[in-house]
Amino acid sequence: MTRLSANTLSSVPAGVRVPDYDRSQITPGIVHLGIGAFHRAHMAVYVDDLLKDNPDWAIVGASLRRPDTKEALEPQDGLFTVAVRDASGTHPRVIGSILKVLDANTEREELLALMASPQIRIVSLTVTEKGYCHDPANGELDQRHPDIVHDLANPEAPRSAPGMLVEALARRKAAGIAPFAVASCDNLPSNGETVKRIVTKFAALRDAELGEWVNAVAFPGTMVDRIVPSTTDDDRAMIADLIGAEDAWPIMTEPFTQWVIEDNFPQGRPPFENAGAQLVEDVEPFERMKLRMLNGSHSTMAYLGYLAGYEYISDVMGDEDFVALIHGLMTDEVMPTLDMPGVDLGAYRDQLLERFRNPALKHRTWQIAMDGSQKLPQRLLGTIRDRLAAGQPFERLGLGVAAWMRYVVGIDEKGEVIDVRDPLAMRMMAIAADAIDDAEDLYIGLVALSEVFGTDLGDNQAFGETVATHLDSLLDIGVKETVAELVRS
Ligand code: CS2
């Protein structure tokens, strides 16, 4: 079978949407760091919708860690499939907005030179929570992070996202070129402000004057939402059948997509609103809503679901007790902490439950369970802090935290090893090994991780009682029984 590429694009079946613009006429305006599946299912699609009328806003992607996206897309001239899946079937579309992918490790100079050139007006990022090299509990740059230590010692050959951004900005400053806007599309609370704090700090550590200059750069906040499970070999085979060509890395996603953007792009931006994005003055409330409702539910379902033997989120949603738990978590514990005038939170919740149920979206609980130490603070712990401050209960959120603690022990209910992927995995496993199944010791060991829990939660009696009681129950009677008892009580 032929490979998807510029030459074979014309043979894609008529029903499959392909770029409606001349790809030889588009030029880059955006560099995107962290060119993974999430970006390709989201921003790359919005830009694809706009290139016909705005040809100077194409994307050059960069991978900071592995060159696998470059390897997949290069032989395809950057073309790839986005397949929207639901009960009605699989609907593929070929996206052409990514001109090229650079590997930051081997093509660093080319990437930095491009980022420093005036045609690039936006640098966007999806480098995941841990890619910011920060302390998730307080959102500050982690100055002891090995990549940060490396990049401060070798500022011209950076390997971290903050290091890359600052080196490119320093080059622009030296050349008298106005800075690009930095648009984080990651699931961080107040992602614009958080990334600004981290990057400005890094710049100031390099040089105080550069720090001041970077402090004036625009860091628009964004809230990005689309569920994107990792692609499997079965997906690849299915897509090849549908588009009549081989695509080494098609992207599977859901019909839903949402992008809320703070309108702060001094060097201009594509008219994202024409592709369905919402441009607003303050993204923070939307981010909080999404992180607490969607991602808080996701993480709770991921840990509990994985331990209960459910491979996919849609399997978790087939268990009525789990559905009652998540419904109650959102309704009784999260929604009262949100202030969203004009948004029907009940409808938002029901839509989330529907999205989680999507039977065609094979979204692994294990995938969402990854990097919990980086995710918990903004997904569950912030909500719990609000509940504690208001003197209100947080049983279900507390069970979510306890489930994470149970999960990172690294052994499931059948005694099998769990592949725990987390920057803190080694430390957490050492804590678990010392605690040997004692809920109280396990709780005390894990809650002392201040980069996750800060310094307040460990000393909080109500937090300790709620979480440790659930953890004890998870270890004692197991996940399914614990969930069933909680929803019945
Ligand atoms: C998920 C998110 O993997 C995860 O942690 O919770 O990637 C989630 O699918 C997206 O935020 C949806 O927009």
Residues whose N, C-alpha, C, O or C-beta is under 5 A from the ligand:
A	BS01	CS2	V224 D225 R226 I227 V228 N295 H298 Q367 I368
